[in-house]
């Protein structure tokens, strides 16, 4: 399914957390936290400023980003969980 977010919204696919610690301990699903890292799937056209001009977003599709643990809205697209969030919820782009 194709999706095009509006305005300054971003569609993100959460990246999976490690299921083992560095010491080899397996973490059960019930103890895992929501991942705060994800891959940008789609971005909107940009944020409309007060003067009416559209400022393009700082992230683009394919970027890996960090975002708040509880930010955004979770949606299911083609059976896969995604998060739709505003550009303001993005904390950093991972290089």
C-alpha positions as CSV (number, residue, x, y, z in Angstrom):
1,X,0.0,0.0,0.0
2,X,1.3,3.5,-0.9
3,X,1.0,6.1,1.8
4,X,1.6,9.9,1.6
5,X,1.5,11.7,4.9
6,X,0.2,15.3,4.9
7,X,2.0,18.5,6.0
8,X,5.0,17.8,8.4
9,X,4.1,14.2,9.2
10,X,6.4,11.3,8.9
11,X,5.7,7.5,8.5
12,X,8.3,5.4,10.4
13,X,8.9,1.7,10.6
14,X,10.2,0.8,14.1
15,X,13.5,-1.1,14.1
16,X,13.5,-4.3,16.2
17,X,15.3,-4.2,19.5
18,X,17.9,-6.8,20.3
19,X,16.5,-9.9,21.9
20,X,19.8,-10.7,23.7
21,X,22.0,-8.6,25.9
22,X,25.7,-8.4,25.3
23,X,26.2,-11.0,28.1
24,X,24.0,-13.5,26.2
25,X,20.8,-13.1,28.4
26,X,17.7,-13.5,26.3
27,X,15.1,-10.8,26.9
28,X,11.5,-12.0,26.9
29,X,8.9,-10.1,24.8
30,X,7.0,-9.0,28.0
31,X,10.2,-7.2,29.3
32,X,11.1,-5.5,26.0
33,X,10.5,-1.8,25.7
34,X,9.2,0.0,22.5
35,X,12.1,0.7,20.2
36,X,12.9,4.4,19.8
37,X,14.8,4.0,16.5
38,X,13.1,3.6,13.2
39,X,13.4,3.9,9.4
40,X,11.6,6.7,7.6
41,X,9.2,5.2,5.1
42,X,7.5,8.4,3.8
43,X,7.4,12.1,4.5
44,X,4.9,14.8,3.9
45,X,5.4,17.9,1.7
46,X,6.6,20.2,4.6
47,X,5.6,22.5,7.3
48,X,3.5,25.6,6.4
49,X,5.1,28.6,8.0
50,X,3.2,31.8,9.2
51,X,4.1,33.6,6.0
52,X,2.4,30.9,3.9
53,X,5.6,29.3,2.5
54,X,6.2,25.6,2.8
55,X,9.5,24.6,4.6
56,X,10.7,21.1,3.5
57,X,11.3,18.5,6.1
58,X,14.8,17.9,7.5
59,X,14.4,14.1,7.1
60,X,13.8,12.1,3.9
61,X,12.6,8.5,3.2
62,X,15.3,6.0,4.0
63,X,16.8,7.9,7.0
64,X,17.2,6.2,10.3
65,X,15.9,8.4,13.1
66,X,15.5,8.5,16.9
67,X,12.1,9.5,18.3
68,X,10.3,9.6,21.7
69,X,9.2,6.3,23.1
70,X,5.5,7.3,23.4
71,X,5.3,9.9,20.5
72,X,3.2,9.5,17.4
73,X,0.2,7.3,16.5
74,X,0.6,3.6,15.7
75,X,-1.1,2.3,12.6
76,X,-1.1,-1.0,10.7
77,X,-0.2,-0.9,7.0
78,X,-0.3,-4.1,5.1
79,X,-0.2,-6.0,8.5
80,X,3.0,-4.2,9.6
81,X,3.1,-1.7,12.6
82,X,4.2,1.8,11.6
83,X,4.2,5.1,13.5
84,X,3.0,8.4,12.1
85,X,4.6,11.3,13.9
86,X,5.2,15.0,13.4
87,X,8.6,16.4,12.5
88,X,8.8,18.0,16.0
89,X,8.8,14.5,17.5
90,X,12.1,13.5,15.8
91,X,15.0,13.8,18.2
92,X,17.9,13.0,15.8
93,X,19.0,11.4,12.5
94,X,21.4,8.5,12.9
95,X,24.3,8.5,10.4
